[in-house]
Amino acid sequence: MGMDGPVVRAHGPISIRLVRPRDAKTLQNELVQNRSWLRQWEATSPDGPVSLDMRSGVRRLLQQYRDGTGVPFVMEYDGEIAGQLNVWGIARGSLSSATIGYWVAEAYAGRGITTVSVAMATDVCFTALNLHRVEICIRPENHASLRVVEKLGFRYEGLRRRYIHIDGDWRDHYSFALVREEVPYGVLDRWSRGQVPPDAARVPPSDRI
């Protein structure tokens, strides 16, 4: 994978690290307990119900990590698992890009965990992974997620119609991205210094749903 050192980043009480097989039980419990909170944002399959077996899910994610196509993180707060963040769809060569997706448990919402974790994971993409571009796609109704890209200054790139199968149907998504040249000292550093451009993530009125 070409990652330098352990896949761990921390900022105050918030940290991200590579998922471990033994995390499966905790993650499964969180997903079950947070069903009503997460269901409306969860990826589904047009082919029918998908198993919620996290043991095989974690195995699959770690295989993607070994294959170089993804980096599966858990987000932690004071050492307790608060959610998941996946870097997926890693493309090398002339594209040199990846996508970030995440979920946080309801009990940990509102503490800035996702914002800091996304910043750290994006910095991992630009430094340890040597990628050029990171994308985040968000449903227009997901106001908490939209606040994350606003706070971090991800640039709005457009509306993708019926883009990902979520909660049982094909859903529109807004696309946001950053390229490495925009954050020469890192996403976390820019956010910590209060230097995020204020309107980068603004969705133009013509695209608002």
N, C-alpha and C positions, 0 to 999 in steps of 0.2 A: 504494500500500500504506500510505502514511502513516507509514513508518518514519523515525525521526529519525536522521540521520547514517548511517554505514556499519553494516551488520548484523554487528557484531563485538563480542564480550565476552570478557574474559580475567580469569583469577584464578591468579596464579602461573604455572606452566608449562602450564596448561590453558586452552584457548580454544575458542570456537565462532565460526564465520563462515558466510556464505552459500556454498552449494556452487557451484562453477564448472564449466563444460563440460570444462575440462582435468583435473578431478578424476576423470573417469569411469574412466580406465585404472587409476589407483591403487585406486579403490573396487572395481572389478571384480577386480583381483588379490587384494585383501583378502578379498572374498566367496568367491572360489574357494579360496584357501588356508585359509579358516576354515569350509569347508563342514560338517565334522563338528561343529565347535564351535557353529555357528549354526543348523544345519538344524532342530533341534527347536523353535526359537523363531520360525522364518521364516513369514511370511504366505504362504499358497498360494491357489490358486483351485479352487473345486469344479468348474470347467469344464475342468480339465486343466492340464498343465505351463505355467509362465510363463517367458518368456525372461529370461535373466540378462544381457541387453544393457544395460550401465550407461549407454552413450551416450544411448540413447533414454530410459532411466529418468531421467537428469539433466535432459534436455530437458523431459520431462513435469513433473518437480518444479518447474523454473524457470517453466514456463507456469502452474502452480498459484500460484506466488508472484506472478506478474504479474496473475493473476486475483483475487488477494486471498484464496485459499482455503487457502494453506499457506505455511510458511517452512521450506525445507530447509537444514539446517546440516550441516557436517562438524565433528566433534570433533577437536581437535588436541592433541598433547602435545609440548612443545618444538618446535613447528612441523611435526611429522609427523602425517599423518592417522591417527587411532586408531579412527575409526568414524563413524557417521551418527546424526543426531538430527533427526527431522521433526516440526514442528508442523503438524498436518493437521486437516481438517474444521472450519476456522474458520467460525463462525456469528456473524453480526452481529445487530443489533436486540435484541429482548427476551431472547435467549439469551446472546449475547456470550461465546462459549465456544470452546475448542479442545482437541484431544487431542495428547499427546506420545507418540512411539514412538522407539525407538533400538536400535542394536546397537554393540558394541565388539569389536575384534579380540582374540583370546585373548592375544596377546603384551602387550596393554596392560591386561588385567584386573587388578583389585586395587590400582589406583593412585588410586582416587577420581575417575577421569575422568568417569564417567557421573553420579555424584552432583553434582559441581560443574557439569557441563554442563546437567543437568536444572534445577538451581537457576537458572543464568543464563538458560536459555531460557524458564523460567516467568516470570522477571522481565521479559524482553523482551515476553512476552505481556501482562503487567499494565501495563507502562509504554509502550513504543513502539507496541504494537498496541492498547492501551487495552481489553483484554478483561477480563471479570469472573471467569471460571472456567476452570481448566485441569484436565484429566482424564488419568489414566494407567491403562490396563487391563493386567493382568499375569496370566499363567497361574499357578495355585497351585503348580506344580512349579518355577517359576523363582525359586529362592531368592536369587540374586544381585540380580535386579530388585526383589524384595520388600525387600531391605536398602536399596535406594536410596530408596524411598518412606518406609521407617521412619526413615532418617537425616534426611530432609528434612521429616518431619512431615506428609506428605499424609494426609488423613483417609479412612479406609475408608468406602466408601459401599454396598458390597453385592456379591453374587455374581451374575454374568451367565452363565446356562447356555448352552452351545454357542454362544458369542458370535462368535468370529472363526475363520476357516478357517486353521489353522496346521499345518504339517508333515503335510498330507494329510487332515485331518479337522476337524470343528467342535469347538472346545475351550472349556471353561469358563474364565472370567476373573474375577479380583477387580477391582473398580473403586475407584480412589482419586481424590480431587480436592482442590483448594484454590480458595478464592475470595479476591479481592483484599483484602477487609477483614481476613482472617486474618493477612496478612503486610504490614502497612502500610509497613514499611521494606525489604521484599523477602525472598525466600526465601534467597538467598545470605547476606544480612546476618544473618538469624535463625539460620541454621545455623552461620555463622562465630562468632557470639557464644555458641553453645551454649544457645540458648533454645528449641530445638524441643521441643514437648510430647512426653513419652516414649511415650505409648500411642495416639497419633492413628491410626496405621496398623494397629493390632492387629485381627486378624480374629477375630470372636467364634467360640467353639467350634461353634456351630450351623452355621456356614458353612464350616468347615475341611474340606478334601477330602484 
